[in-house]
Amino acid sequence: MAKVTAVIDIGSNSARIAVYRRTSRFGFYLLREEKSRIRISEGSYQKGGNLQEVAIERAIKALGEFLGIARSLKARKILAVATSAVRDAPNRSYFLSRVRRELGLKIKVIDGQKEGFLGGVAVANLLYTPTGLAIDIGGGSTELAVIENRRVVRTLSLKLGTVRLKELFFDKGDYRGALNYIFHQLKEVGEEFRGYPVCFGIGGTIRAFSKIIIKKTNYPLDILHGFEYSVPKWLPLMDQMVQMEDGELLNLGVKPNRLDTIREGIFIFSILLRELGIEKVITSGVGVREGVFLADLLRNSGFRFPGNFNPSVRTIIDVYNINTTLSTYEVKIALELFDLLKEEWKLEKSFKTHLKYGLKLSRAGNLIDFYDFHKHTDYILLNSLHYGFSHSDRLLISKIIRLHKKERIREQDLKPFASLLPPVEVVEKLSFLFWVAKMLNIGNNCPPVKIEKRDGKIVITGKNLYLARENLRRRSHLYPIKIG
């Protein structure tokens, strides 16, 4: 597969290019992303679905510059797809032939089932909950994808989009007509799409609403992917937004370029959430673009990463050239200590995962500065563990590393993130286990040791442990550890 791959996604409202660089077989990161509001569907829904010349010209100009970006980044593969507006257009062949003739770009028009599948592949592989219903609200259509155990098991495409609803109903003030149209479309949604309390929310409307919640609640992280909220708590605000004037929406935090379709999108989303019985939304920062890339990357793996594989972890190891021999040793030590102390310390089994990934990735910051590696690694992981981790997971992993040098961890050390973290005593204990594993490998020589619990103490025996013994003396307040 190509080292650098560019994906171009031509939606009804916007077109985007995303360029990905592979770091290993399944490791990758986003190299560049750009967006243009080409509005390829503008004016089409009132004219039999035909793409209008002005919109086509906008699209061709944007696509030409997208290709320039791809070439500048030495993309060896360019995958271009078009969705609802183009597939529904009677004159789509005219648009596609012009693009191919003038730009040399071949666009693949995907049907609604394929669009739903690609969005589903993205959230199935890049979010942290294995089962749920993906809802992707676009300008021309809405796709549903049922995800079970990280596999897309069924999809459905509805002719229900923000621009479509705007041009057919909202621009005419026909809200009753819009409501009837939505419920007519929902007749296609069978029982097999119901009963999933968790929704993976894809698309600009859903991301915009999540940004509003983040602002209103002073949420401590400015990270959309993986942000989650309770549906019953926020449905009343959705209902209010549909009736708001532009000034009210701007005060709420809606961006000016989102004003023209946010009401329609929220109207669709709120009805879907109610009708499908959704209780929680997990915001997705990924969608069709990532799905196109992953479908290509994972085409020989059943469109799913191998078990226990995390692409963010693999990429960080690759990019920061982490010595996995050293980290594997330290993980083994820390998890042995965890198992000996978990009952006495009342530690949940799930915390082993945070401890493991903290040690696996702890050396990422060394590339920046050895002395403050823990501070740099904290920042790197909080902002790079995009895929497969909840916000709470990312925070706990990064704070274990950031705070492991502190002899005492206090409440103020965890502000303003306390609402997303376990109690301070838990963070302190996990950071202590992290620190002990580091001390036992202070010489980077992975000394063979024996760890056991005797008479209420942890006893560690082995060779080349002088430096470890010297350092452990100053942390004996948390748990007595004896180096034999």
Secondary structure, 3 states (H helix, E strand, C coil): CCCEEEEEEECCCCEEEEEEEECCCCCEEEEEEEEECCCCCCCCCCCCCCCCHHHHHHHHHHHHHHHHHHHHCCCCEEEEEECHHHHHCCCHHHHHHHHHHHHCCCCEECCHHHHHHHHHHHHHHHCCCCCEEEEEECCCCEEEEEEECCEEEEEEEECCCHHHHHHHCHHHCCHHHHHHHHHHHHCCCCHHHCCCCEEEEECHHHHHHHHHHHHHCCCCCCCCCCCEEEHHHHHHHHHHHHCCCHHHHHHHCCCHHHHHHHHHHHHHHHHHHHHHCCCEEEECCCCHHHHHHHHHHCCCCCCCCCCCCCHHHHHHHHHCCCCHHHHHHHHHHHHHHHHHHHHHHCCCCCHHHHHHHHHHHHHHHHHCCCCCHHHHHHHHHHHHCCCCCCHHHHHHHHHHHHHCCCCCCCHHHHCCCHHHCCCHHHHHHHHHHHHHHHHHCCCCCCCCEEEEEECCEEEEEECCCHHHHHHHHHHCCCCCEEEC
